[in-house]
Amino acid sequence: QVQLVESGGGLVQPGGSLRLSCATSGFTFSNYAMRWHRQAPGKERELVATISSRSSTSYADSVKGRFTISRDNAKNTVYLQMNSLKPEDTAVYYCATFTNWNYWGQGTQVTVSS
């Protein structure tokens, strides 16, 4: 079965960096686009970044120039490098993919605070 497992979240000061990872299994990773979403308390889940099967990328305006999505098809893993973090980046971050269904990971908490 499809599994998505995020890791790498934590507490970081404003201006700091974190790298999130999403390890996957149960599907042919290289064939599918991958996404990172986030959900802050009291807010709707929002799309942060997408990477296609050919590694084309797109970003929400709020993270453009600060976040970078990448993938390693040999490791079946997608990454989100987050730099210049702001308190408003605080959220639970989820990776996701759509194969025959919209699959989600369990999420990893990112807290940006001094």
DRENLUM-450982 format. One record per residue: chain; z, y negated, x of N, C-alpha, C, O in turn. Coordinates in steps of 0.02 Angstrom, whole numbers, padded with zeros to 5 digits. Example, Ala and Ser with C-alpha at 12.3 -4.5 7.8 and 13.67 -1.06 7.14 Angstrom:
2
+-------+--------+--------+--------+--------+--------+--------+--------+--------+--------+--------+--------+--------+
| chain |    n.Z |    n.Y |    n.X |   ca.Z |   ca.Y |   ca.X |    c.Z |    c.Y |    c.X |    o.Z |    o.Y |    o.X |
+-------+--------+--------+--------+--------+--------+--------+--------+--------+--------+--------+--------+--------+
|     A |  00390 |  00284 |  00660 |  00390 |  00225 |  00615 |  00390 |  00165 |  00660 |  00423 |  00166 |  00712 |
|     A |  00354 |  00112 |  00642 |  00357 |  00053 |  00684 |  00394 | -00002 |  00645 |  00402 | -00057 |  00670 |
+-------+--------+--------+--------+--------+--------+--------+--------+--------+--------+--------+--------+--------+
This chain:
114
+-------+--------+--------+--------+--------+--------+--------+--------+--------+--------+--------+--------+--------+
| chain |    n.Z |    n.Y |    n.X |   ca.Z |   ca.Y |   ca.X |    c.Z |    c.Y |    c.X |    o.Z |    o.Y |    o.X |
+-------+--------+--------+--------+--------+--------+--------+--------+--------+--------+--------+--------+--------+
|     A |  00000 |  00059 |  00042 |  00000 |  00000 |  00000 |  00000 | -00062 |  00044 |  00020 | -00060 |  00102 |
|     A | -00023 | -00117 |  00015 | -00026 | -00180 |  00052 |  00044 | -00207 |  00064 |  00086 | -00210 |  00018 |
|     A |  00057 | -00225 |  00127 |  00121 | -00256 |  00144 |  00109 | -00316 |  00187 |  00068 | -00316 |  00233 |
|     A |  00146 | -00369 |  00173 |  00144 | -00431 |  00211 |  00216 | -00449 |  00229 |  00259 | -00454 |  00185 |
|     A |  00231 | -00456 |  00294 |  00299 | -00469 |  00316 |  00300 | -00530 |  00361 |  00274 | -00529 |  00416 |
|     A |  00331 | -00584 |  00336 |  00336 | -00646 |  00374 |  00397 | -00645 |  00419 |  00447 | -00611 |  00406 |
|     A |  00392 | -00683 |  00473 |  00448 | -00692 |  00519 |  00439 | -00757 |  00556 |  00385 | -00787 |  00555 |
|     A |  00492 | -00780 |  00590 |  00487 | -00839 |  00632 |  00517 | -00902 |  00604 |  00518 | -00953 |  00637 |
|     A |  00542 | -00899 |  00542 |  00573 | -00958 |  00514 |  00640 | -00973 |  00546 |  00666 | -00933 |  00586 |
|     A |  00669 | -01030 |  00528 |  00734 | -01048 |  00555 |  00748 | -01121 |  00545 |  00715 | -01156 |  00507 |
|     A |  00801 | -01144 |  00580 |  00822 | -01214 |  00578 |  00794 | -01250 |  00639 |  00802 | -01226 |  00695 |
|     A |  00763 | -01307 |  00628 |  00734 | -01345 |  00683 |  00745 | -01419 |  00670 |  00747 | -01440 |  00612 |
|     A |  00751 | -01458 |  00723 |  00760 | -01530 |  00716 |  00694 | -01564 |  00701 |  00641 | -01538 |  00718 |
|     A |  00695 | -01622 |  00668 |  00633 | -01659 |  00658 |  00597 | -01671 |  00724 |  00628 | -01688 |  00774 |
|     A |  00531 | -01662 |  00721 |  00490 | -01668 |  00781 |  00482 | -01603 |  00819 |  00442 | -01599 |  00866 |
|     A |  00519 | -01552 |  00800 |  00516 | -01487 |  00833 |  00458 | -01445 |  00810 |  00417 | -01465 |  00769 |
|     A |  00456 | -01384 |  00837 |  00402 | -01337 |  00822 |  00429 | -01269 |  00804 |  00484 | -01249 |  00825 |
|     A |  00391 | -01233 |  00764 |  00404 | -01163 |  00748 |  00337 | -01128 |  00742 |  00286 | -01158 |  00726 |
|     A |  00338 | -01063 |  00756 |  00279 | -01021 |  00746 |  00297 | -00965 |  00698 |  00340 | -00923 |  00714 |
|     A |  00265 | -00964 |  00641 |  00275 | -00911 |  00592 |  00223 | -00856 |  00604 |  00167 | -00869 |  00625 |
|     A |  00244 | -00794 |  00591 |  00200 | -00737 |  00596 |  00201 | -00699 |  00530 |  00251 | -00699 |  00494 |
|     A |  00145 | -00667 |  00513 |  00141 | -00625 |  00454 |  00106 | -00561 |  00475 |  00045 | -00560 |  00484 |
|     A |  00145 | -00508 |  00482 |  00117 | -00442 |  00500 |  00095 | -00407 |  00436 |  00132 | -00405 |  00387 |
|     A |  00036 | -00378 |  00438 |  00008 | -00347 |  00378 | -00009 | -00274 |  00388 | -00016 | -00251 |  00445 |
|     A | -00014 | -00237 |  00334 | -00036 | -00168 |  00335 | -00062 | -00148 |  00267 | -00048 | -00182 |  00217 |
|     A | -00099 | -00093 |  00265 | -00121 | -00066 |  00201 | -00189 | -00089 |  00177 | -00211 | -00071 |  00123 |
|     A | -00222 | -00131 |  00217 | -00290 | -00152 |  00200 | -00327 | -00170 |  00264 | -00296 | -00176 |  00317 |
|     A | -00392 | -00178 |  00259 | -00433 | -00194 |  00318 | -00428 | -00269 |  00331 | -00467 | -00309 |  00305 |
|     A | -00379 | -00287 |  00372 | -00360 | -00356 |  00383 | -00419 | -00401 |  00401 | -00426 | -00456 |  00375 |
|     A | -00462 | -00377 |  00445 | -00516 | -00419 |  00471 | -00566 | -00439 |  00417 | -00605 | -00485 |  00427 |
|     A | -00566 | -00405 |  00360 | -00614 | -00419 |  00308 | -00593 | -00473 |  00259 | -00633 | -00494 |  00217 |
|     A | -00530 | -00496 |  00264 | -00503 | -00539 |  00211 | -00476 | -00605 |  00238 | -00449 | -00609 |  00293 |
|     A | -00484 | -00656 |  00196 | -00452 | -00720 |  00210 | -00376 | -00713 |  00202 | -00352 | -00672 |  00163 |
|     A | -00341 | -00755 |  00238 | -00268 | -00757 |  00234 | -00245 | -00828 |  00220 | -00278 | -00876 |  00240 |
|     A | -00190 | -00834 |  00187 | -00164 | -00900 |  00168 | -00090 | -00905 |  00185 | -00053 | -00856 |  00187 |
|     A | -00069 | -00966 |  00198 |  00003 | -00984 |  00201 |  00016 | -01033 |  00144 | -00020 | -01083 |  00135 |
|     A |  00069 | -01019 |  00107 |  00094 | -01063 |  00055 |  00165 | -01081 |  00071 |  00196 | -01050 |  00115 |
|     A |  00192 | -01132 |  00037 |  00262 | -01147 |  00043 |  00289 | -01171 | -00024 |  00252 | -01197 | -00067 |
|     A |  00354 | -01162 | -00032 |  00388 | -01185 | -00093 |  00454 | -01216 | -00075 |  00499 | -01182 | -00049 |
|     A |  00460 | -01280 | -00089 |  00523 | -01316 | -00078 |  00565 | -01311 | -00141 |  00539 | -01299 | -00196 |
|     A |  00631 | -01319 | -00134 |  00675 | -01315 | -00193 |  00654 | -01363 | -00248 |  00642 | -01422 | -00235 |
|     A |  00648 | -01337 | -00309 |  00631 | -01379 | -00365 |  00558 | -01400 | -00370 |  00540 | -01440 | -00413 |
|     A |  00517 | -01373 | -00325 |  00446 | -01391 | -00325 |  00403 | -01329 | -00334 |  00426 | -01273 | -00325 |
|     A |  00340 | -01341 | -00352 |  00293 | -01286 | -00360 |  00270 | -01261 | -00291 |  00271 | -01298 | -00242 |
|     A |  00250 | -01198 | -00290 |  00222 | -01171 | -00229 |  00156 | -01205 | -00214 |  00114 | -01215 | -00259 |
|     A |  00145 | -01224 | -00150 |  00084 | -01258 | -00132 |  00048 | -01223 | -00075 |  00080 | -01192 | -00032 |
|     A | -00018 | -01228 | -00075 | -00058 | -01199 | -00022 | -00055 | -01244 |  00039 | -00066 | -01305 |  00035 |
|     A | -00039 | -01215 |  00096 | -00032 | -01252 |  00158 | -00094 | -01244 |  00202 | -00121 | -01294 |  00227 |
|     A | -00117 | -01183 |  00212 | -00174 | -01171 |  00257 | -00207 | -01105 |  00239 | -00176 | -01059 |  00213 |
|     A | -00272 | -01103 |  00253 | -00312 | -01043 |  00241 | -00355 | -01028 |  00302 | -00380 | -01074 |  00335 |
|     A | -00363 | -00964 |  00316 | -00410 | -00943 |  00369 | -00454 | -00889 |  00340 | -00430 | -00839 |  00313 |
|     A | -00519 | -00898 |  00347 | -00566 | -00849 |  00320 | -00571 | -00788 |  00366 | -00541 | -00787 |  00420 |
|     A | -00608 | -00738 |  00343 | -00619 | -00678 |  00384 | -00657 | -00695 |  00448 | -00652 | -00659 |  00498 |
|     A | -00693 | -00750 |  00447 | -00730 | -00773 |  00506 | -00693 | -00826 |  00545 | -00721 | -00857 |  00591 |
|     A | -00630 | -00838 |  00526 | -00585 | -00885 |  00560 | -00601 | -00958 |  00547 | -00581 | -01001 |  00586 |
|     A | -00636 | -00973 |  00493 | -00641 | -01042 |  00471 | -00575 | -01062 |  00439 | -00544 | -01022 |  00404 |
|     A | -00554 | -01123 |  00451 | -00487 | -01144 |  00429 | -00490 | -01205 |  00384 | -00537 | -01245 |  00388 |
|     A | -00439 | -01212 |  00342 | -00431 | -01272 |  00302 | -00357 | -01284 |  00292 | -00316 | -01238 |  00295 |
|     A | -00339 | -01348 |  00281 | -00269 | -01368 |  00279 | -00256 | -01417 |  00223 | -00300 | -01455 |  00202 |
|     A | -00194 | -01415 |  00198 | -00172 | -01468 |  00153 | -00168 | -01533 |  00192 | -00154 | -01533 |  00252 |
|     A | -00181 | -01589 |  00157 | -00180 | -01654 |  00192 | -00112 | -01668 |  00224 | -00108 | -01700 |  00276 |
|     A | -00059 | -01643 |  00192 |  00008 | -01657 |  00216 |  00024 | -01625 |  00284 |  00072 | -01645 |  00317 |
|     A | -00015 | -01574 |  00304 |  00000 | -01540 |  00368 | -00058 | -01545 |  00417 | -00052 | -01522 |  00474 |
|     A | -00113 | -01576 |  00397 | -00172 | -01580 |  00440 | -00154 | -01616 |  00505 | -00123 | -01669 |  00504 |
|     A | -00174 | -01587 |  00561 | -00160 | -01616 |  00626 | -00093 | -01595 |  00655 | -00079 | -01608 |  00714 |
|     A | -00051 | -01563 |  00615 |  00015 | -01540 |  00639 |  00021 | -01465 |  00639 |  00054 | -01436 |  00682 |
|     A | -00010 | -01432 |  00590 | -00007 | -01359 |  00583 | -00073 | -01327 |  00603 | -00126 | -01357 |  00595 |
|     A | -00069 | -01267 |  00631 | -00129 | -01229 |  00649 | -00121 | -01157 |  00626 | -00073 | -01123 |  00643 |
|     A | -00169 | -01134 |  00586 | -00170 | -01064 |  00564 | -00218 | -01026 |  00610 | -00270 | -01051 |  00629 |
|     A | -00198 | -00965 |  00626 | -00240 | -00923 |  00669 | -00229 | -00850 |  00650 | -00181 | -00834 |  00614 |
|     A | -00272 | -00807 |  00674 | -00266 | -00736 |  00659 | -00283 | -00694 |  00720 | -00323 | -00714 |  00763 |
|     A | -00251 | -00636 |  00724 | -00265 | -00587 |  00777 | -00283 | -00522 |  00741 | -00240 | -00486 |  00718 |
|     A | -00348 | -00508 |  00737 | -00370 | -00449 |  00700 | -00349 | -00384 |  00734 | -00342 | -00333 |  00700 |
|     A | -00339 | -00386 |  00799 | -00316 | -00325 |  00834 | -00244 | -00308 |  00815 | -00224 | -00250 |  00817 |
|     A | -00205 | -00359 |  00796 | -00135 | -00348 |  00778 | -00123 | -00353 |  00703 | -00066 | -00346 |  00680 |
|     A | -00176 | -00364 |  00665 | -00170 | -00371 |  00592 | -00117 | -00423 |  00573 | -00077 | -00413 |  00528 |
|     A | -00119 | -00479 |  00608 | -00067 | -00529 |  00601 | -00098 | -00599 |  00595 | -00148 | -00615 |  00628 |
|     A | -00069 | -00639 |  00551 | -00089 | -00709 |  00544 | -00029 | -00752 |  00564 |  00028 | -00734 |  00553 |
|     A | -00045 | -00809 |  00594 |  00007 | -00854 |  00621 |  00001 | -00923 |  00590 | -00052 | -00943 |  00566 |
|     A |  00057 | -00959 |  00591 |  00056 | -01030 |  00574 |  00098 | -01066 |  00626 |  00159 | -01061 |  00626 |
|     A |  00064 | -01103 |  00669 |  00097 | -01144 |  00719 |  00112 | -01212 |  00687 |  00066 | -01246 |  00664 |
|     A |  00175 | -01230 |  00686 |  00196 | -01292 |  00653 |  00227 | -01338 |  00705 |  00278 | -01322 |  00735 |
|     A |  00195 | -01395 |  00716 |  00219 | -01445 |  00764 |  00238 | -01509 |  00728 |  00219 | -01520 |  00670 |
|     A |  00275 | -01551 |  00762 |  00295 | -01617 |  00734 |  00324 | -01609 |  00665 |  00306 | -01644 |  00618 |
|     A |  00370 | -01562 |  00659 |  00398 | -01546 |  00594 |  00439 | -01604 |  00566 |  00471 | -01642 |  00602 |
|     A |  00435 | -01610 |  00499 |  00470 | -01663 |  00463 |  00518 | -01632 |  00413 |  00509 | -01574 |  00393 |
|     A |  00569 | -01669 |  00392 |  00615 | -01641 |  00341 |  00579 | -01618 |  00278 |  00600 | -01570 |  00246 |
|     A |  00525 | -01652 |  00260 |  00488 | -01632 |  00200 |  00448 | -01567 |  00208 |  00419 | -01542 |  00160 |
|     A |  00447 | -01539 |  00268 |  00417 | -01473 |  00279 |  00466 | -01417 |  00262 |  00448 | -01358 |  00262 |
|     A |  00528 | -01435 |  00247 |  00578 | -01384 |  00229 |  00557 | -01347 |  00166 |  00543 | -01377 |  00114 |
|     A |  00553 | -01281 |  00172 |  00529 | -01239 |  00116 |  00534 | -01166 |  00136 |  00547 | -01149 |  00194 |
|     A |  00524 | -01123 |  00088 |  00510 | -01053 |  00102 |  00435 | -01045 |  00111 |  00396 | -01067 |  00068 |
|     A |  00415 | -01016 |  00165 |  00344 | -01007 |  00181 |  00323 | -00935 |  00168 |  00357 | -00888 |  00189 |
|     A |  00267 | -00928 |  00134 |  00241 | -00863 |  00115 |  00170 | -00854 |  00142 |  00130 | -00900 |  00141 |
|     A |  00155 | -00794 |  00165 |  00085 | -00778 |  00177 |  00058 | -00738 |  00118 |  00096 | -00707 |  00081 |
|     A | -00007 | -00740 |  00110 | -00038 | -00708 |  00051 | -00110 | -00690 |  00066 | -00142 | -00719 |  00110 |
|     A | -00135 | -00642 |  00028 | -00205 | -00625 |  00032 | -00226 | -00597 | -00036 | -00186 | -00571 | -00074 |
|     A | -00291 | -00603 | -00050 | -00319 | -00574 | -00111 | -00369 | -00521 | -00091 | -00420 | -00536 | -00061 |
|     A | -00354 | -00459 | -00108 | -00402 | -00404 | -00099 | -00425 | -00385 | -00169 | -00471 | -00416 | -00196 |
|     A | -00394 | -00335 | -00198 | -00406 | -00321 | -00269 | -00351 | -00352 | -00312 | -00352 | -00347 | -00373 |
|     A | -00303 | -00383 | -00278 | -00244 | -00412 | -00310 | -00220 | -00468 | -00265 | -00237 | -00469 | -00206 |
|     A | -00181 | -00513 | -00291 | -00153 | -00567 | -00251 | -00085 | -00543 | -00223 | -00036 | -00539 | -00259 |
|     A | -00085 | -00528 | -00159 | -00024 | -00501 | -00127 |  00013 | -00557 | -00090 | -00017 | -00602 | -00061 |
|     A |  00080 | -00552 | -00093 |  00123 | -00601 | -00061 |  00175 | -00566 | -00017 |  00195 | -00510 | -00030 |
|     A |  00195 | -00601 |  00035 |  00252 | -00579 |  00073 |  00317 | -00601 |  00040 |  00316 | -00632 | -00013 |
|     A |  00373 | -00584 |  00073 |  00438 | -00600 |  00043 |  00461 | -00671 |  00060 |  00508 | -00697 |  00029 |
|     A |  00428 | -00702 |  00109 |  00443 | -00771 |  00127 |  00492 | -00776 |  00185 |  00531 | -00731 |  00198 |
|     A |  00487 | -00833 |  00220 |  00533 | -00848 |  00275 |  00554 | -00921 |  00268 |  00512 | -00965 |  00257 |
|     A |  00618 | -00934 |  00275 |  00645 | -01001 |  00265 |  00634 | -01044 |  00327 |  00649 | -01024 |  00383 |
|     A |  00608 | -01104 |  00316 |  00602 | -01154 |  00368 |  00642 | -01215 |  00346 |  00631 | -01242 |  00292 |
|     A |  00690 | -01235 |  00388 |  00732 | -01293 |  00373 |  00725 | -01343 |  00430 |  00737 | -01327 |  00488 |
|     A |  00705 | -01404 |  00413 |  00696 | -01457 |  00463 |  00750 | -01509 |  00449 |  00748 | -01545 |  00399 |
|     A |  00798 | -01512 |  00494 |  00855 | -01556 |  00484 |  00889 | -01571 |  00550 |  00889 | -01530 |  00596 |
|     A |  00917 | -01631 |  00555 |  00956 | -01649 |  00614 |  01029 | -01634 |  00604 |  01070 | -01646 |  00649 |
+-------+--------+--------+--------+--------+--------+--------+--------+--------+--------+--------+--------+--------+
